[in-house]
Amino acid sequence: MASDAHVHPFELAQKYEGAEVERREFNIACAASAWRREEFLYNERAASLFPMALCFALHPQLPALESAAFDGITRDTLPALEEFAREKRLNAVGETGFDLYDADFRTTERAQDELFEYHLYIAEKYNLPLVLHVRRAAHKIFVYAKRLKGIKAVIFHSYQGTEGEARTILQRGVNAYFSFGSAILLNHKTAMNTLTALDAEQLLFETDAPFQSPRGKPFSTYADIRAVIQKAAELRRTAGRAKLPDELEAVTDANFRAVYWS
């Protein structure tokens, strides 16, 4: 079975009504991200029909919204996060983290810090994995390395960091997994280099559907996970770390299950 380590089923369904039918036909387990109760409940219903790991968090880009809108989201989402965790309805907390990609996001760094502290606290309290969104903010992850070492598993969604950053995280004792998606299809050099350098036991693959679409497509779908796995196998074979696509799929599926369902 292929595993898609990061998707947004609610948003995908708005663009493609047949998404969940496709997922069952292609036999794809997935980790479903949500930040609103409505999204989470949709994902929960989908999970009752076919394997889906349920994730919930306030995305680090959300503080950049107009303040009244963000305050309303916070009042609803943060209590729901602990509710779902306490009721054992969650497989992971996320995606949370830091986005310092541009000036607008950098102005919300303090709010992102506060949100991350809360999400990390919930992951610690309920022994849940943590799914991280990190853009131009690796230095902030290093600050939290000691606490992240105590987290069951830490998944770096859409990882585009360097091999050195990934190895530093692992050397600090964090049980980290690095998830690769459309960046490698779009020939992102840093992501491709890191993918080929890491051991397969530290890898996951994702589509981020419907976002981060492959070139020439209006949005991504679950079916794109096959192209990601195929490209990853080709890159690793060229780098002397040969595994056939089916073999790499099997290893990363085992990683997925260890992270979300062990």
N, C-alpha and C positions, 0 to 999 in steps of 0.2 A: 504494500500500500504506500502510495506517495503521501507525504505530509506537508502541508502548507502552514508554515510557522507564524504567519501574520496576515490576516485578512479583515475586512470590514463588511460582514455579510449584509447588514442592514442597508448600507449605502450601495452595495453592489446590486441588491434586489431592486433598488430604485431605477437602475440603468438596465438591468437584465433580469426579467422575471423568471427565466429558466435556470438561474444560477444554481440553486440547490439541487435541481434535477441533474444538472451537469456534474455537480460534485459527487452525487451518488453513482452516476454512470461511470465516472473516471475513478471511483473508489479512493477519494481523497479525504483524509482526516485534516482538520485545520484548527488553528488557534484564532478565536474570534475576538476582535477588539471592539469595545464600546465605551462611550462616555456619558450616555444618557440612559435613563431607566428604560425608555421605550426600545432603544436598540438592544439593551441587554435581554429584555423579555423576548424580543424577536429571536435573538440568538439562542436563548434557552429552548424555545419551541423547536428550532432547527436541530438543536443538539439531541432532542428526544427522538429524532428520526434517523440520524446518522452521526457518527462520532465528531464531536466538536468540543475543544477545550475553551472554556469561557473566561474571558479577561475583562477587567473593568478598571477605569482610571480617568482622571482628568488630564487630557493631553497638554503638554507644556506650551503649545502654541496658543491655547485658549486665553491666557491672561492678556494677550494683545487685543482681544475684543474690547469693544466699548464697555466701560466699567460697570454700568448697570446690568448689561447682559451677562458679563462674567460673574457678577455677584449672584445673579439668579441661578446660573449654572452651578456655582459652588454650593449654594444652599441646598440644592437637590442632590448633587452627585456625591459629595463627601459622606453624608449620612448613609446613602445607598451603598457606597463602597463597603463600609463596615457591616452594614446589614447583610449583604451578600456573603461577605467573608465569614461572619459569625454563623450564618445558616449553612455554611459549607456548600455554597452554590458556585463558588469561584475555583478555577484551576490556577489562576495567576492574577497578580495585580499589574495592570499596565494597559496602554503604554503610558509610562511616566518618564521623567528625565529632564533634559535641558535642551533648549533650542536657542542658540546665540548666533544664528546664521546671518541676520541682518540687524540694522539699527533698531527697527521696531521691536524685534524680539529681545534685543539686548536691554531695552528700557524696562522690560518686565522681569529681569533676572531675579530680583528680590522675591517677587511673587512665585516664580518658578522654584526658588529655593524652599519656600514655605510649603508649597504643594508637594515637592519631592520628599521633604521630611515626613509629611503625613503619610504619603504612600509607602515609604520605607517602613515607617512604624507599623502600618497594617500588615505588611508582608512579614515583618518580624513577629508580630503578635500572633498571627494565625499560621505561621510556617508555610507561606506561599511563595512560589517563584515570582520574580520581578521582571517585567518586560520593559526595556529601556529604549527610548528615543533620544539619541544624542547627536546633535549637529554642532560642530565647532565648539565642543564643550568637554573634550576628553579630560581636561585638567580638573573639572569638577567631579568626575567619576573617581579619579585617583584620590581625591580628598575623602571620599566615602569608602575607600577600599576596605578598611578594617571592619566596618559594619556590613558591607556587601559580602564579606567572607562568611558571615553567619547566615546568609540567605540560602535557601534550599537550592535555587538555581537562578542565574541572572542571564537573561536573553537579550542580546544586543540586536534589536530590530533594524533591518536594512543597513547592515554594517558597512561603512565606507572608510573606516579608520585604517591606520597603518598596521603592518605586522608588528612593529615595535610596541605600539600602544596595546594591541591585543595580548602580546606576550607579557607585558608589564602587568596587565590585569590578572592573567593566569598565575604569574610568579608571586603575586600578592595573596594567593590562596583563594581567589574568587572562583566558584564553580560556574564558569562562564561559557556560554554558547554564542556563536556569532552567525547571524542569519543573513543570507545573501539572496538578492532578488534581481530586479530589472537592471540594477547598476552593472552587473556583469554582462547582461545582454546588450547594454549600450556602451560596452568597452570602457568602463570606468577603471582606469589603470590601477589606482590604489586598491580598490575593492578586489580586482582580479589578482593582484599580487598577494594580497592577504589570504584570499581564498586558497591559493595554491600552496601557501606556506604552512597553514595550520593543519593539524591532524584531523582526519575525518570525524573523529570522536568529539570534536568541538564545533561541528558544523550543523547548521539548519538551513533550509531553503524556504523561500516565501514568494508570494505574488504581490502582497499589499493590496489586493483587489478591493475596489476598482481603481485604486490610485497607482502611480508609477507605471504607467502602461508601457509595453514594449513599443518600439518604433513602428509607426504605421497603424497603430490601433488606438481607438478613442478612449478605451479603458481596458484594464486588465481583468482577467477572469481566472477561475480555478484551473482551467485547462493549461494556462501558461506555466504552471509549475513544471510541466514536462520539459519545456524549452529551457527553463532555468537549470534543471538537473542535467540535461544533455550538455549544455554549454559548460557547466561546472566540471563535468567528467572530462570533456575535451581539454579544458584548461589544465586540469590536474594531470592528465595523461601527457600533455606536452611538457609539463614541468617535471616529469619523471615520477609522479605520484599516482600511478595508474590504478584506476578502478573503472570497470564498465558502468554505464549509467544505472543498470539494475542493481549492481552491488553498492554503488554510492547511495542510491535511493533506500536500500535496505538499512544501511548504517545510519543514515540521517532519520529514517523513520523510527529506528530504535532510540536514537537520541531524543526525538520528539516525545516518544512515549515515556522515557525516563524523566524528562523535564515536567510534563504536564499530568501524567497519570500514575507515577510511582508513589 
